[in-house]
Amino acid sequence: MLVQLLIKNIALIDQLELTFGKGLHVLTGETGAGKSIVVDAVSLLLGGKANRELIRSGCEKAYSEGLFDLSDSPDALNWLASNDFETENDMLSISREISVNGRNVCRIQGVSVTLTQLQALTSLIMDLHGQHEHQSLLDEKNHMDLLDSIGDEAHCGLMQETAETFSVYKEAYTEYSRLKKQSSQLEQRIEELKKAESELSEANISEGEEDRLVQERDLYRSSEKIISSLQEACAELYDGSGETIAQKSRIAMRALAQTEAFGKEYAALSQRAQSLFYEAEDLGLSVRSMLDSFDVDPEHISQVEERLDLLRKLSRKYGGTTKEMIEYLEKVRDELKSLENYDVSLDIKYKRAQEAYKKYYAAASKLRESRKTLAASFEKQMENQLNALNMRGTRFIVHFEDQHQAPSASGIDSMYFLISPNAGEEPKSLTKIASGGELSRIMLAIKAISAEHDNIPSMVFDEIDTGISGRTAQVVAEKMWDIARYKQVICVTHLQQIAAMATRHYLVSKHEVGERTNTSVAELDGRERVLEIARMLSGVDANSESGLRHAEQMLIEAEGYRKTNQ
């Protein structure tokens, strides 16, 4: 439950600190005093819309901070533990700050968190029912969520199973649809792949082939220069005449051989001369052999040029290098193989989607039966609640459409609420016939029922009493206390009956300080409560004797009701 609330620079509030406890808390005050500002601060704290208009005029930031006692909130404590947050004696601090520049800072235990994280946690500890929620009843799309909200653990398990099986079915169906959609493009794609496979296979490309062919082509293009150079070298090295290098080195070798006996240095020279001769002779023979074997074949050169031209055409279509073209060929073959098995793959995907749908439909059907069972109980509970709320004889019906809706994570059901406020009238959609006061009581009845089923320890009502007066107001007050017996309830109201029923009463007022208007909230004691309720009764004079007596009597009767219904 909410133990303490700190508000800074929100609307007309400069700074305000409130303390709360168990039971029913009410905030009253004259119209325009700023009662709903406190609710706005709580809404901001719970992750509601960060409207910059909430920031007090002339201020850069608005701030809301709450201290919560989670000793009765096992779900919230589990969430905190699973998200690595620690509490001290089950106490939790949550804060939120918004700025005129759009900055939005959320903190749990002083640690910055995302808005989604804040909302996930606060949804487990407090339920805020604002005036706009009356209107949510007018949208039939919300009715199934309201019914599901009172389901037990088994019902929630069916909801989760339905959502999970739907997710599996949706994924399987999407895969099948995607593959089926490709069928119209498959024939063209297969033709493209077969053409590519044929061209590349027939080309029989080898890695590095282009480089080798370029080298060979360049060699042939320089053949005249090569032959000329070989001939010139051969003439100088070894052509059989005595003027060649080989012949001259032979003469030098023989001459130096005669000096070997005169010392090592002469022997070394002789060895070098021998080496020179043999190298010159071997080089001459090699050049002669290369010259004799050098064959310029114009037809072969033409084949090389054609091959290079083919490789370059293929490279422009399938890859820059021979290696890339070979890799592309492998990919083409793999894709062709997979496409050739397309019918098999499509059949597998279809059967998988069918199987997933069967599991989903089985879960959704169980959920539908659970909803119908829940609806039967809900109808009786609602009629009892509405009877207690001075809507006697009202028939409340949860209507299920016979035709199932399209598969969704919430199941196959389409349903909405019908009411017949008066005996003898046919039930009609409450969106068409319910008045404002009736909507308030219907929503209060739903909240009263859901409060018995959920684990949320605290509820906030912002003017739940819209359109209510007279005897009905007393019934609503009693119903608010019935909820407050086991949940903390904070309520903004204009009804004196609800104010009298409160365990703690706060007066919201505004006043001018200097040139600024400021809203303040004060908790009232016994006499102050009498005066405020008397003001609410009379509307003007809080000190009229009859009004004071009436207020005192209301407080006495309210206290009696609380003691009788503890």
ZIGIMO-V239190 format. One record per helix or strand. SS is the DSSP state (helix for helix, strand for strand). FROM is the first residue (numbers start at 1). TO is the last residue. Records with the same first field share a line. If there is no record, write none. Layout:
BEGIN
SS->FROM-TO + FROM-TO
END
This chain:
BEGIN
strand->2-10 + 13-19 + 24-28 + 55-55 + 61-69 + 88-88 + 91-99 + 104-108 + 111-113 + 127-129 + 395-400 + 408-408 + 411-411 + 415-420 + 428-429 + 458-462 + 488-492 + 504-513 + 516-523
helix->35-45 + 52-54 + 74-82 + 115-122 + 132-136 + 140-148 + 153-181 + 183-203 + 209-221 + 223-237 + 245-257 + 260-262 + 264-293 + 298-318 + 322-340 + 342-388 + 430-433 + 436-451 + 470-484 + 496-501 + 526-538 + 545-564
END
